[in-house]
Amino acid sequence: MRKTTLVLSICFVALMAASVSAQQIQGDYIESRNADVYTGHCFAMAEINLMGDQAIVGWRVSKGEWQGVKLDGLSVVGVAKASGTLGSPYENPYPAKAVLIVDEKATPEQRVALKAFAQEMGGELLRNVVRTEAAPISLSLEFHDEHPSGGKLQAGELATIIARSFTERDKICGHEQTYYPPLTATRHAMPAAASLDQFKGEGLGVSWSLREKRSAFVGYFAR
């Protein structure tokens, strides 16, 4: 019996170690798009095929590495223009064109790793990168208890998200729900209102400045 217990303990420790080692990278996440993600069904239906084809996604690595390259404290942002409403169950929004913005503090090796990380996390959204920029990037989150409630992303003069927690004025029909999930994998994310969602860069054939849409997610990731 003692031998069996010892074997089980060793197996448990091995599994825990494997789980920890598998999570090689973690940090904060923010996104916004030009369609409400927290909304009523009727509002969502009104935007499908008309909006939701533009998005900004951003990651700040608090700790970890990608492809063997340490990325602690570095950020990367993806800006995309899709062919349809992202997340729509009625159509395929891809292919999409994307611009990547990598942290100007990153070394050449880290920039390559940041691009690979963003494309892995973003999947089809960031597969077709048409332009890569380097800029100073800041990403910070606000919390209510343990839940992220708002945040800010600033990527030079190129991309901005300012997200805030919802208030009573954001409840329009009274049947709001998280209609769309986040565009990329997260460990935990909460919907938020985008006070500002802005892209002023080149490469996508479009720029935008949107205010006060229920279109953001704030949270964190771990891989």
ZIURWO-V912666 format. One record per residue. N is the residue number from 0. RES is the residue in one letter. PHI is phi as a letter, one per 40 degrees, with the letter a starting at -180 (* if undefined). PSI is psi in whole degrees, -180 to 180 (* if undefined). Layout:
# ZIURWO-V912666
N;RES;PHI;PSI
N;RES;PHI;PSI
This chain:
# ZIURWO-V912666
0;M;*;-42
1;R;c;-38
2;K;c;-42
3;T;c;-43
4;T;c;-41
5;L;c;-43
6;V;c;-44
7;L;c;-38
8;S;c;-42
9;I;c;-42
10;C;c;-41
11;F;c;-45
12;V;c;-40
13;A;c;-42
14;L;c;-41
15;M;c;-41
16;A;c;-40
17;A;c;-39
18;S;c;-43
19;V;c;-43
20;S;c;-28
21;A;c;-30
22;Q;c;83
23;Q;c;-11
24;I;a;141
25;Q;a;160
26;G;i;-160
27;D;c;154
28;Y;b;145
29;I;a;147
30;E;a;161
31;S;a;152
32;R;a;173
33;N;c;41
34;A;a;148
35;D;c;134
36;V;b;-27
37;Y;b;105
38;T;a;171
39;G;c;160
40;H;d;-42
41;C;c;-38
42;F;c;-41
43;A;c;-43
44;M;c;-33
45;A;c;-23
46;E;c;-22
47;I;d;136
48;N;g;-8
49;L;b;-31
50;M;a;180
51;G;g;12
52;D;c;2
53;Q;b;143
54;A;a;151
55;I;b;131
56;V;b;143
57;G;a;143
58;W;b;140
59;R;b;119
60;V;c;116
61;S;c;-35
62;K;a;138
63;G;h;-177
64;E;a;162
65;W;b;129
66;Q;f;36
67;G;g;7
68;V;b;125
69;K;c;134
70;L;b;20
71;D;d;126
72;G;g;2
73;L;b;158
74;S;b;159
75;V;a;145
76;V;b;139
77;G;b;136
78;V;b;129
79;A;b;149
80;K;b;110
81;A;c;179
82;S;c;-8
83;G;a;-171
84;T;c;117
85;L;c;129
86;G;g;-4
87;S;c;132
88;P;c;-2
89;Y;b;-7
90;E;a;161
91;N;c;115
92;P;c;1
93;Y;b;155
94;P;c;163
95;A;b;154
96;K;b;144
97;A;b;148
98;V;b;132
99;L;b;138
100;I;b;115
101;V;b;153
102;D;c;126
103;E;c;-17
104;K;c;-15
105;A;c;145
106;T;c;167
107;P;d;-41
108;E;c;-40
109;Q;c;-33
110;R;c;-40
111;V;c;-43
112;A;c;-39
113;L;c;-41
114;K;c;-45
115;A;c;-41
116;F;c;-49
117;A;c;-41
118;Q;c;-34
119;E;c;-45
120;M;c;-38
121;G;c;-20
122;G;f;-132
123;E;c;-28
124;L;c;-38
125;L;b;18
126;R;c;-40
127;N;b;85
128;V;c;119
129;V;c;-14
130;R;a;140
131;T;b;130
132;E;b;158
133;A;b;135
134;A;a;159
135;P;c;132
136;I;b;131
137;S;b;139
138;L;a;121
139;S;b;148
140;L;b;155
141;E;b;152
142;F;b;147
143;H;b;108
144;D;f;-126
145;E;c;-2
146;H;c;133
147;P;c;138
148;S;b;-16
149;G;a;179
150;G;i;177
151;K;a;135
152;L;b;130
153;Q;b;117
154;A;b;87
155;G;f;-136
156;E;c;11
157;L;c;-48
158;A;a;142
159;T;a;136
160;I;b;128
161;I;b;113
162;A;b;143
163;R;b;163
164;S;c;157
165;F;c;151
166;T;b;179
167;E;c;-29
168;R;c;-15
169;D;c;-7
170;K;c;99
171;I;c;-51
172;C;c;-13
173;G;g;-2
174;H;b;29
175;E;c;147
176;Q;a;169
177;T;c;92
178;Y;c;-42
179;Y;b;143
180;P;c;169
181;P;d;155
182;L;c;-19
183;T;b;167
184;A;c;135
185;T;b;159
186;R;c;-36
187;H;a;130
188;A;a;147
189;M;b;142
190;P;c;152
191;A;a;167
192;A;c;138
193;A;c;104
194;S;c;-32
195;L;a;133
196;D;b;109
197;Q;a;137
198;F;b;126
199;K;b;15
200;G;c;-176
201;E;b;166
202;G;h;-25
203;L;b;-7
204;G;g;10
205;V;a;146
206;S;b;164
207;W;a;160
208;S;a;105
209;L;b;145
210;R;b;144
211;E;f;55
212;K;b;150
213;R;c;62
214;S;b;9
215;A;b;160
216;F;b;143
217;V;b;141
218;G;i;-156
219;Y;a;161
220;F;b;160
221;A;a;129
222;R;b;*
